[in-house]
Structures are given as C-alpha cells and as structure tokens.
Amino acid sequence: ITPRANTIANVAEFVWITAATWMLMMFFVRDQRRFQRAEAERMRKINEARTHLYTNVSHEFRTPLTLIQGMAEQLEKDPGKWLARGPVKIREQSQVLLRLVNQMLDIARIEAGGMEPEAIHGDLVRFTRHVTGSFRGLAEYKTLDLEFIDQGMPVMTDYDTDKLMQVLSNLVANAIKFTPSGGSVTVKVTRVCEASGDKA
C-alpha cells in the first residue's frame, strides 16, 4: 500500500469512527431525553394519584367527625336519652377515624418502600363482622339497613389485619356512601369449596 493510500485509509477510518461516535452520542442524548420525559410523566402521574388519594381520604374524615360532633351535642342536650348509645356511637366513629389515619400512614410507608405484609391466622368471619359493625352508626346516620350474613361457622385462614381492614372498610364505606337513604347494604361471607381446599 502506498503512503498516499495509507493516509486516505487512515483519514477514512478516522472519519468513520468520528461519525459512528457522533451517531452513538446522538442516540444516547435522544434516549436520555426520552427517558427524562417518561420519568417526568411518571412522576407527574404519581403526584396526581397521591394528591387524589390524599384528597379522597381527607374528605372521608368529614362524616365520622360530623357524627361524633352531632352525638356530643345530643349528649349535652339530652344525656338521659343518649347516655347508653352515645359513647358506643362515638367509639365506632373514632375507630373509623383511626382507620383513615392508618391509611394515610400506610400511604407514606408504601412510598418509602416499607410496607411488608404481616399475616396472622384467624377467623375471617369474626373479623369481617367486627369491621362491618363499626359502620352501623354511619348506616343509621344515612337511614340505611346494614346487614351482615354468614353461614354460622368460622373460616380460619391467614390474612393481614391492617390491609384486609382497609379493603373491607373501603368497600363498606363506599357502599354506604353511594346507597340512597332508606336502602340496604349487605356484607356476606360464604365458604366456597374447591378441589384445592376451602376458601372464603
């Protein structure tokens, strides 16, 4: 190979490497910008979802607070009439408030990556009856009939009390919220037999 041809080959190789490097850099910058846009959009949606969730939970505080305030006023006006039922209703709504506070704390723990399941072995029927019963005051406030139905036998299984309480509470609360006055809400626990075993 002649020196001139060698020079041309070296120049061509340099130009090719430079062009390839430039193209790779352009692809990298384009992908980086695309990733940044996607990440910004993801964060925007997360923030919107977080705001929406906090707003919904915050609104849910109004009903139990209103019921507690109303019951306190009734106790002041006519303690003889409400002395027996008033503290029970206030305690029920206090439990609703506590669940809402726990939900907000769980949201923070989920965002921090510290939400691990804590399962226990217990009676699902008894637990569901207890959660449903805490909404009787709210149902009475909306003049609704809240009924719990089971098959008269325990259902022993593993479950996370906090998470299951949140799911059941949200279901019952939404059912009461969107049921017109004079209607009824029924919570039913049934045992379903399968080849792999029973489940509720």
Solvent accessible surface area in square Angstrom, and as a share of the most:
residue,aa,sasa,rsa
1,I,168,0.85
2,T,82,0.48
3,P,115,0.72
4,R,182,0.67
5,A,40,0.31
6,N,66,0.34
7,T,78,0.45
8,I,94,0.48
9,A,50,0.39
10,N,76,0.39
11,V,82,0.47
12,A,56,0.44
13,E,101,0.45
14,F,140,0.58
15,V,86,0.49
16,W,173,0.61
17,I,85,0.43
18,T,67,0.39
19,A,49,0.38
20,A,35,0.27
21,T,66,0.38
22,W,142,0.50
23,M,84,0.37
24,L,122,0.61
25,M,116,0.52
26,M,95,0.42
27,F,89,0.37
28,F,135,0.56
29,V,56,0.32
30,R,116,0.42
31,D,67,0.35
32,Q,74,0.33
33,R,144,0.53
34,R,128,0.47
35,F,124,0.52
36,Q,99,0.44
37,R,151,0.55
38,A,60,0.47
39,E,59,0.27
40,A,62,0.48
41,E,67,0.30
42,R,121,0.44
43,M,80,0.36
44,R,109,0.40
45,K,116,0.49
46,I,62,0.31
47,N,67,0.34
48,E,94,0.42
49,A,63,0.48
50,R,73,0.27
51,T,86,0.50
52,H,119,0.53
53,L,80,0.40
54,Y,63,0.24
55,T,58,0.34
56,N,64,0.33
57,V,9,0.05
58,S,54,0.35
59,H,91,0.41
60,E,54,0.24
61,F,40,0.17
62,R,157,0.57
63,T,46,0.27
64,P,4,0.02
65,L,94,0.47
66,T,66,0.38
67,L,23,0.11
68,I,36,0.18
69,Q,114,0.51
70,G,29,0.28
71,M,27,0.12
72,A,41,0.32
73,E,76,0.34
74,Q,70,0.31
75,L,36,0.18
76,E,143,0.64
77,K,156,0.66
78,D,60,0.31
79,P,72,0.45
80,G,70,0.67
81,K,133,0.57
82,W,46,0.16
83,L,122,0.61
84,A,84,0.65
85,R,117,0.43
86,G,0,0.00
87,P,53,0.33
88,V,65,0.37
89,K,28,0.12
90,I,46,0.23
91,R,134,0.49
92,E,27,0.12
93,Q,3,0.01
94,S,47,0.30
95,Q,62,0.28
96,V,14,0.08
97,L,30,0.15
98,L,108,0.54
99,R,16,0.06
100,L,13,0.07
101,V,63,0.36
102,N,58,0.30
103,Q,17,0.08
104,M,52,0.23
105,L,94,0.47
106,D,4,0.02
107,I,19,0.10
108,A,49,0.38
109,R,103,0.38
110,I,104,0.53
111,E,91,0.41
112,A,88,0.68
113,G,63,0.60
114,G,45,0.43
115,M,43,0.19
116,E,122,0.55
117,P,98,0.62
118,E,128,0.57
119,A,69,0.54
120,I,85,0.43
121,H,121,0.54
122,G,12,0.11
123,D,32,0.17
124,L,29,0.14
125,V,6,0.04
126,R,175,0.64
127,F,26,0.11
128,T,7,0.04
129,R,106,0.39
130,H,104,0.47
131,V,1,0.00
132,T,2,0.01
133,G,20,0.20
134,S,5,0.04
135,F,4,0.02
136,R,93,0.34
137,G,8,0.08
138,L,19,0.09
139,A,1,0.01
140,E,86,0.39
141,Y,124,0.47
142,K,49,0.21
143,T,87,0.51
144,L,15,0.07
145,D,86,0.45
146,L,10,0.05
147,E,79,0.36
148,F,29,0.12
149,I,64,0.32
150,D,40,0.21
151,Q,97,0.43
152,G,71,0.68
153,M,94,0.42
154,P,74,0.47
155,V,8,0.05
156,M,105,0.47
157,T,48,0.28
158,D,95,0.49
159,Y,26,0.10
160,D,20,0.11
161,T,39,0.23
162,D,77,0.40
163,K,65,0.28
164,L,40,0.20
165,M,44,0.20
166,Q,37,0.16
167,V,83,0.48
168,L,27,0.13
169,S,6,0.04
170,N,68,0.35
171,L,113,0.56
172,V,6,0.03
173,A,19,0.15
174,N,70,0.36
175,A,37,0.28
176,I,1,0.01
177,K,111,0.47
178,F,150,0.62
179,T,27,0.16
180,P,106,0.66
181,S,83,0.54
182,G,66,0.63
183,G,25,0.24
184,S,70,0.45
185,V,11,0.06
186,T,71,0.41
187,V,22,0.13
188,K,129,0.55
189,V,17,0.10
190,T,47,0.28
191,R,65,0.24
192,V,71,0.41
193,C,98,0.59
194,E,83,0.37
195,A,120,0.93
196,S,108,0.70
197,G,33,0.32
198,D,80,0.41
199,K,110,0.47
200,A,56,0.43
